[in-house]
Amino acid sequence: MRILVTGGAGFIGTRTVKKLISQNHETAILDDFNDFYDPEIKRENVKTSGTKVYEADLRSQSEVERTFADFKPEAVIHLAARAGVRPSLNQPGLYIDTNVTGTLHILEAMKTHEVERLVFASSSSVYGCNEKVPFAESDPILKTISPYAATKVAGEHLCSVYSHLHDLRIVSLRFFTVYGPAQRPDLAIHKFARLMTEGIEIPRFGDGSTRRDYTYIDDIVDGVEKALSYAGPNRHEVFNLGESDTVELRELISLLEKHLGVEAKIKSLPSQPGDVPLTYADITKAKSLLGYLPQTKIDEGIEKFVEWFRDYYSKQ
């Protein structure tokens, strides 16, 4: 199958492309290599990807259209987005332009070029301050608390609309805190590990009691792969992809201390607007309909991350 992976130069995208290539799919990457974090990291990723790269901006309908016209995909895995809850508080317009309008451009190009199948990367952040735990796909999405989360809700709704109007088969995946080797440097585990090894205080927002459902990268990629071939009765379907377990921030820091062999210096800061106190995935639906079954527990996952982290920084 010819598969276009948007955001294919990023953390999740790079691993997804490698998995697809290993299964003999023909792939291409669409990425704008923006400066949200060092674009050279992404450029290094694609050097070894073994696939064609289109440097294009989702906000430009003409650039998206040219990519589709040239590559002629049979399916799209749409991972590209402006990421991060906290930055979205300061740049909501950029997030809407990229994540909402950009997704619209992808869907329009699919309609024009008769591409039937899409996997859309949504986020656990859509649940916001959901009072029922664990979070299930059937829960009302009524307490979203950041512009980033709002763009993902909008993306899901656009997918639903286009699926209905144009008979597209679309799966929206709500990712829960993805981590692992080659994780983005701005994300907590990578950022904490770097600061801890340098003997610098790590920022801990709140009292350390917030809990996250951390999901190892290989489990996420396995879920993406299964979603790509999903053939259930509904043309648009939503699934949680998580570990279905929660880890307190204090415990996460302790695991990093254990595997790095250093003691963290903590800088306590107030809780941040837009941050939710808890994420916790109910993966019953994904298990039943996708055959999704996460394999890597947090202690093993942090150990694998630290192995990569030490090797990576030893070469810098």
ABEGO torsion letter per residue (X at the ends): XBBBBBGAABAAAAAAAAAAAAAGBBBBBBBAGBAABBAAAAAAAAAAAGBBBBBBBAABAAAAAAAAAAAGBABBBBABBBBEAAAAAABAAAAAAAAAAAAAAAAAAAAAAGBABBBBBBBAAAAEBBABOBBBAABBBAABABAAAAAAAAAAAAAAAAAAAAGBBBBBBBBBGBBEBGBBAABAAAAAAAAAAAGBBBBBBEAGABBBBBBBAAAAAAAAAAAAABABABABBBBBBBAGBBBBAAAAAAAAAAAAGBBBBBBBBBBBBGBBABBBBBAAAAAAAAGBBBABBAAAAAAAAAAAAAAAAAAX
